[in-house]
Amino acid sequence: MKKIVSVIFLVFLTLGVVRAQEPTSAGYTPSSYYTFSWNTAFPIGNFHDWVSQPGPAGFDFGGRYLIRNGLAAGFNIGWQRVAKIYDNQTYTIPDKGIAVTARNYRFTWMVPFQAVIAYHFIPQKVVSPYVGLGIGGDYMEHHLMIQEYDIYKTCWDFSLTPEIGILARFGAFSNWGAILAFNYKWTTNRIDLYEEESRDLQMLNIKVGIALTIR
Amino acid sequence: MKTKPGLLILGLGLLLTLSCSKYPPSSERLLEDLAVITQYDTKIDFNNYHTFIMATSIVKITNRDTTNVSDATATAILDQISKNMEARGFIKAITPVVPDFGVQVVYFQNTTVYTYYYDWWGYYPSWYYYYPYYPVYYSSYTTGLANIELVDLKVVDQNKKQLYLRWNGYIRGLLTGDHTTAEILRCVDQAFIQTPQLKTTAN
């Protein structure tokens, strides 16, 4: 009985090793790849004071072109929104003697656009980890809604986004795959609405999406 | 293997749907909330005032007519204003002495009229109200609005026949939701809370 269990265990273990090795086995080095990801943003720092909860409403489209030895260059464009409702907030305009208390709905939506350089450590492998840096800008709209009044400001910025991630193809010779990435984004964007003032908006992002690799 | 692109397209659609999903609330939900907006004359010193007189009814202005309302809710609102005024150091005056402030509440319902005059006290008939500050105007009052007004009866402009409003508090959104008297009274309190300048130590 012990023998049978040991053999079954060994078989499963072997299968596990084989499966574990398969994703990292060599296939081909893509010449380029495109990604489409669902993006969740986590405002931090001053941005967190404005909207203190993550925004799962966002997507990102990117393209990378491998230049040589795992070095890639490309672009990212996307759309993202963070939002939260705040109850009984009071805003004042002291020089005019005005004060307003109401439930309000704050949100920021943005269109990021960046040029990206990335380095893939093992681009020929099925699972290809990478580090990257995005340099570009954003168009952001910051809204403060009180009843039917929508007070908003728009702002363009400069942004930097260091990123780590994994590009994983569904098979050694598959064109399709998945991407999982995590990045920190620093921008020069600012919010200046009544007493709400935030500068150098920052956020963390998690991207989960699909990838199409080109041989 | 043939189903893979189909699944991916489906996944793509799901991602788009999730990422673009509308975040609640819609603006209609915000409209159901009450908002309290106050404004005071920053150029006057409230310590120079110490008495006030209260209206005993609320003036209701609609598209059709103007009436006085003195039901239980109206009385509760006026009492709450009076309590807040007294808590800020003002003394309720006894007629026929002309007090420093006249306090009245005007309730607008389904109307776009802004210019109005209603002197509940009868001290200065046919005079006009004048805001020394640029008031928070609203293009329409279709959401229902109560305006608490603090009219200066001490400093009057005899030539222009003007009465100055030194403070006003709007409670806005009274027609859009199902609001209780307790909620409205909380809004009255909030109007005073957010105007700490409205107090006197003259007494």
Chai-1 contact restraints between the chains, C-beta under 6 A:
chainA,res_idxA,chainB,res_idxB,connection_type,confidence,min_distance_angstrom,max_distance_angstrom,comment,restraint_id
A,W38,B,L15,contact,1.0,0.0,6.0,A-B,restraint_1
A,W38,B,S19,contact,1.0,0.0,6.0,A-B,restraint_2
A,A57,B,S19,contact,1.0,0.0,6.0,A-B,restraint_3
A,G58,B,S19,contact,1.0,0.0,6.0,A-B,restraint_4
A,F59,B,S19,contact,1.0,0.0,6.0,A-B,restraint_5
A,A83,B,Y23,contact,1.0,0.0,6.0,A-B,restraint_6
A,T90,B,Q194,contact,1.0,0.0,6.0,A-B,restraint_7
A,G97,B,Q39,contact,1.0,0.0,6.0,A-B,restraint_8
A,G97,B,Y40,contact,1.0,0.0,6.0,A-B,restraint_9
A,G97,B,T42,contact,1.0,0.0,6.0,A-B,restraint_10
A,I98,B,Q39,contact,1.0,0.0,6.0,A-B,restraint_11
A,A99,B,T38,contact,1.0,0.0,6.0,A-B,restraint_12
A,A99,B,Q194,contact,1.0,0.0,6.0,A-B,restraint_13
A,V100,B,I37,contact,1.0,0.0,6.0,A-B,restraint_14
A,T101,B,V36,contact,1.0,0.0,6.0,A-B,restraint_15
A,T101,B,Q190,contact,1.0,0.0,6.0,A-B,restraint_16
A,T101,B,Q194,contact,1.0,0.0,6.0,A-B,restraint_17
A,A102,B,A35,contact,1.0,0.0,6.0,A-B,restraint_18
A,R103,B,D33,contact,1.0,0.0,6.0,A-B,restraint_19
A,Y105,B,L30,contact,1.0,0.0,6.0,A-B,restraint_20
A,M145,B,L30,contact,1.0,0.0,6.0,A-B,restraint_21
A,Q147,B,L30,contact,1.0,0.0,6.0,A-B,restraint_22
A,Q147,B,L31,contact,1.0,0.0,6.0,A-B,restraint_23
A,Q147,B,A35,contact,1.0,0.0,6.0,A-B,restraint_24
A,E148,B,S27,contact,1.0,0.0,6.0,A-B,restraint_25
A,E148,B,L31,contact,1.0,0.0,6.0,A-B,restraint_26
A,I210,B,L8,contact,1.0,0.0,6.0,A-B,restraint_27
